[in-house]
Amino acid sequence: MIDIERARSLVEPRMAAGVRISDFLSANPELGFEEVRSSARIVEELRDGGATVRTALWELPTAFAAETGSGERCLALFSEFDALPDVGHACGHNLIAAWSVVAFLALQDLGDELGNRIRLIGSPSEESGAGKQLIIDRGGLDGVDWGAMVHAAPSDVLLPDILAMSHFSAEYRGLEAHAAAFPWKGRNAGDAVTLAQTGIGLLRQQLPPGDRVHTAHRGEGGAVNVITERASLECMVRSHDVEALAVLKERVENCLRGGALATDTSLTLEPAAPDYANMRHDLALAGAFRTAGREAGIPFPEDEALLEGGSGLVTISTDMGNVSHRVPSIHPMVRIPTSAVNHQQAFADACTGEAAESWIRRTAVATVLFAARLAAGRAGRTGTVAQSETPSAAVPDL
């Protein structure tokens, strides 16, 4: 069994690579599927650390994978490296990329001693493109038994409430006309957007607790004295599982159709990405990570119950949920010291400097301890939200 001192001794020589990755990504944010320099820098640090890396995998130019160790079973760690428009790495993906590399290289140094394989998967476009689902569809999880991701947040949360989410666009097409001379000849796409948003706003009064609907009106352009011919909405809807998401999405789409019907405009609905599934937390794996985290200095609350639906302390969506529908998985969140929250510029600023280095070190040490417990058969599958069809890669219970 690997103890805390050994875990730290494995992580520390790899920290410089992690800090370089974090600093580079923070200074050079790139959007989903465009993370060319980010992916290249991560791959460079992995190769400099002795890893064999395959690149441009699964028809995704910025995806990559590396594997180490031996054994029948495999733990996949997921690297994320895409940024957000305008606010850069305000979700801390620079830290996730750094953590994944440090943890992987530290575990690589164990060689065959660990007894399990470790696969590092570089998954592009978590923020908007569901890169992990594309990787799943193209065989990226073949031979994987467990999945793990660790995320930065303003607090330590073992079981964030990860909702199913659908992201799509609604485009209205009308007919332009002179707004004063011949308004009756026009069909106003801008009005269709207004009516759709009004319908969605009223719908919110009757939505179940936890359901979320967000819209962003994309610019119409044109002139004020011309009836608007084209307008669009970008939409996201979220619910507690994929079944409830389908119901919510249909209700929102009916509001969108109502805007078109009332204005005699046409409506085109287009998906922006594959749907994100809700997270099925594997509770035994989560319990093992809590133990490892507390050893490494991450004070996950002991009174945070291992609940099937998550703790409710943080509500997000991520394509790691899609992974959890295929293999037992965890997605804990580790505190970065800040009063800001994810997707704020101040949060991006907090994910730098000494705080970033400390975060990378603690999460990597916790991951080494967790992987060792998993390999030693001291983490099991005692309970999960997964339904019966979810694959089980159980080892003896804790």
N, C-alpha and C positions, 0 to 999 in steps of 0.2 A: 504493500500500500504506500502511495506517495504522500508524505506529510507536508505540512505547510512550508517548512524550511526548504525542502527539496523543490516544491513547486515554485517558490520565489527564486531559487537558484537557477531554475530552468528559464523563467520569464525574464530575469534581469538582463542577460546578455542580448536579448532580442528587443529590448525597449527602444534602443536608438532607431531601429528600423520603423517601429510603430510611430514614434514622434515625428520622424521625417515624413511618413505618409500623412499623418494628421495635419501637419503644418502645410504640406503641399496642397492637399485637397481643400483646406480652409482658404488658402490664398488663390486657388484656381477652381472655383466651383463650376460644374458642368451639369447640364440638364439630362434627364433620362434618355437613354440610348445614344447620347452624344458624349459619353464620359471617356473620350479617347485618351486624353492625357492622364486622367485619373486612373483608368484601368492599366495603362502602360506603366505608370509609376508603381502601382501595387505589384504588378507582375515582376518588375525589375527588382524590387526589394525581396520578393519571394525567391527569385533565382539567385540573387546575391547571398541569400540565406541558405542556399543548398537545395531548394525545392525544385522538382521537375514540374513545370507548369504547361498546360495545354491552353491555347488561346483561341479566340473567335469561335467558340463552341455553340452548338444548338442554333445555328443560323443567326447568332447575335454577335456582332463584331466586338463588343466590349465585355462579353462573358468569358470566364476562364475557370479552370479547375486545377487543383493539385491534390495529391493523395499521399499519405505516409502510413507506415505501420503495416501490420499483418494481422490476419484473423478473419473469421467468417463474417463478423458483424462490423458495421460501419456507422460512425457518427459524423454527420455533415454539419459543418459550421458555415454560416452564410455571411458573405461580405457584401455590404451595400456601399455605394459611392456616388449616387446621383444627388444633385442639389435641387433647391427650389428656385423659381424665378424671383429675382429682385433681392431676396433675403439670403441667398446662398445656402450654406450648410446650417440652416436654422433648425434642422432636425437631427443634427449631430452625426450625419453619416460619415464624416471624416473620422470620428471616433470609432464607429462600427468597423470601418475598413482597417483601421490601425489595430483594434482589438483582435480581429479575426486573424491577421497576419502574425501578431505576437503570439497568440495562443497556438496557432498551427505550428509555427516554427519551434516553440517550446515543446510541444508534443512530438514533433519530428525528432527532437534530440533524444527522446526516449527510445527511438527505434522500435524493435519488436517487443520490447519489455512491456509495453502497454497491453498488448493482447487483443486490441481492436484496431481497425483501420480508422483514420481520420481523413475526411475529404473536405477541402475548402472549396466552396462554390462561390464564384464571383457573379452576383446576380444584379444586372442593370435595372434601372428604372423602377424602383420600388414605389416612388411617389405617385406615379401616374400611369405606368405601363404594364403593371403586373408581370414583371420579368420572370419571377419565379414560376408562374403558371406556364409561361412559354417554355421554360426549362423543363418543367414536369412533362409537358406534352411531347417534348422531343427527347425524353429518355434520361434527363439529367439526374433523376433520383433512383435510377436502376442500381440495385445493390446497396442502397442506403437503408439503415434500420431505424435511426433516430435523427432528428433535426434540432438545431439550437441556434438562436439569435439572441443577442443582448443589445439593448437600446438605451440611449441616454434620455433622461427625463429630470424634472425638478425634484423628484422624490424616488425613493426605492420602492418598487412595486413588483412583487413576484408574479402576479397574475393580472395583468392589465385586461380590461374588458375590450376585446378586439371584435369589432362588428363586421358582418358581411357588408360589402359595398359594391355599387354599380356606378360607373362613370360613363356618361353619354352626352351627346349634343342633340339639340333640337333646332332645326333651321326652318324658318318660315320664308316662303316666297309669295309676294303679292304682285301688284302692278303699280308702276309709278304713274303720276298724273300731276298736273298743276294744282297746288293745294288751294288756290283761291278761285281760279277760273273754272276748273272741272274736277272738283274733289270727288264727285260721285263716279267718275271714271276710274278712280284708283282703288286699290285694295291694300290696306296698310299693314305691313308685316310688323312694324313697331308696335301697333296696337295689339296684335296677336300676342306678342311677348308680354305686354302689360297685363292683358287678361289672364294669360297662363300663370304669371307670377301671383296675381291676385287670387286665383283659384288655389294655388299651392299654399299661399298664406292662410287662407281659410281652412284648407284641409288639415293644416298642422294642429288645429284645435281638436281633431278627432283621431290623431295618431296615437298608437300605443306608446307607453313610456319607453324611452331609449331609441326610438326611431328618429332619424336625422335626415333632413333634406336641405341641400345647399344649391343655389343657382347663381350664375354670374352672367350678366347681360353683355354680350359681345357687341362692339360698336357697329352702329348702323351706317355711319358715313352719310353722304348726301347733303342736301340743302334743306333748310327749314321750309321752303316754299315748294318742296317736291314731296308727294306722298311716298313714304318709305316702301321700297320694293323688297328689301331683304333685311332680315334681322335674325339673330340666333341667341339661344341660351345654352350655356354649359351647365350640366346638372350632375350632382352626386346624390345618391340616396343610400342610406345605411340602416340595417336592422340587425337583430341579435343572431339570426342564422339565415342560411340561404333560402329556406322555405319562406320565412317571413319577408325576406328581401324581395322575393318575386311578387308577393302580394302588394307591398308598398310601391314597387316600381310600376306596377300596372295602374295603381291609383294616381300616381304622379303623371304618368303618360296620358291618362284620361284628362287631366287638367290641361296638359299641353295640346291635346286634340281639341279640347273645348275652345282654346284660343284661336285655333285655325278655323273651326266651324263658325264661330261668332263673327269672324272678319272675312270669311270667304277667301282665305289664303290656303296654300298648300303647306304641309308639314313633312319633313324628313327627319327621322330619328336614326342616329348612327352611334354605335358603341365607340368609346374612346380607347378601351382596353378590355381584356377579359375581366369578368367579375372577380372581386376579392371575396374569399370565403371567411366566415367567422373562425376564430381560433379555438381549436379543441385542445386545451391545455392538458398535457399528460401530468397528472397530479403527483405520481411517484417521482417522475423526473424533476418536476418543480420542487418537490420536497428535498431531493438530493442537491439541487442547485442552491436552495436556501441554506442548507447546512454548509456547503462549500463556500458560499458567499459570505456567510458570517465568519468563517475561519479567515477569509481574505480581507475582512474589514468592511464588508457591505452589510449594514445592519437591517436586513429584511425583517420587518416586524414579525415576531413570533405569533402575534395575535391576528395576523392576516390569514384568515381561514382559507384552506385549500378548497375553494368553491368551484363547482363545475363551470359556471358562466364567467368566471373571473371575479376580481375583487370589487369592481365598480369604481375603484379609486382613480383610474385613468381610462378614458374611452377613445379608442383610435381604430383605424383600419390599416391592414398591411397584408401584402401577399404572402407573408409567413403563415397566415391562416390557411392558404391553399396547401402549403406543405403539410400542415398538421392534419389535413384530411387524407393524406397519403401515408405518413409515418408518425409515430409518437413524437411530439415536439414541445419545446418550451420557448418562451419569449419574455424573459424578465426585463425589467427596466431599472437602471442603476442611476442614482442621483449624481447630477453635476451641480455644484453649489451655485445657485442663482435663484432670484425671485422671478425671473422671466420664465415663459413657457415655450414649448416647442412651436416652431413656425413664427417666432418673433426674432427680429434682428439681434436683440440683446441675448437671446439664447445662442445664436451663432457665435457671438463674441465670447460667451461663457465657455464654449467648447474649444478653447485655445489655452496655450500657456501651461502653467503648472497644474491647473485644475484638470486639463486634458490629460497630461502625463499621469497624474494620479489615477484618473478614471481608467485609462488603458491598463495600467499596472494591476489594479484591483480586479478588474473584470477578467483579465488574462489569467491571473493566479487562480481565481475562482473557477474558471473554465478548465484549467489543468486538473484541479482537485476533483471537479465534477466528472471529467472524462475518466480519471483514475477510478473513482467510485463505480462508474458505469462498467468499466472493464473488469473490475474486481467482483462484480455481481452484487454490489451493495446498493444499487438503485434499481427499483423494479417498477412494475406497472400495477400499482395498487388501486388506481382509480383515475378515470379520465372522462371528459365529456364525449369522447369519440363514440360513434355508434358502432354496431356490431360488425359492419363491413370494414372498419378501419383496421389496417394490418397491425398485428402485435409483434413486437420484437422483444418480448419480456425477458428480463433476467430476474433472479430471485429477489423477492420483495425486501425492502429495508427492514 
